[in-house]
Amino acid sequence: MTMQPKYREFLLDEDVRRWFENLKAKSVLTATVALRNLGHYCELTETRPVK
């Protein structure tokens, strides 16, 4: 059984994916934590990352 990222659907947005890939180029861990933080913020504020 593999773990699936909780906020994987955020990466379908082109801007979020580009932001994530730029962070990941320097550090996979930093990019993953930043994506989780974005997802948690969106949950708390009941929003989505939109243009």
Summary of the structure (lengths in Angstrom):
residues: 51
radius of gyration: 11.0
end to end distance: 34.5
largest distance: 34.5
contacts: 106
relative contact order: 0.19
helix: 71%
strand: 0%
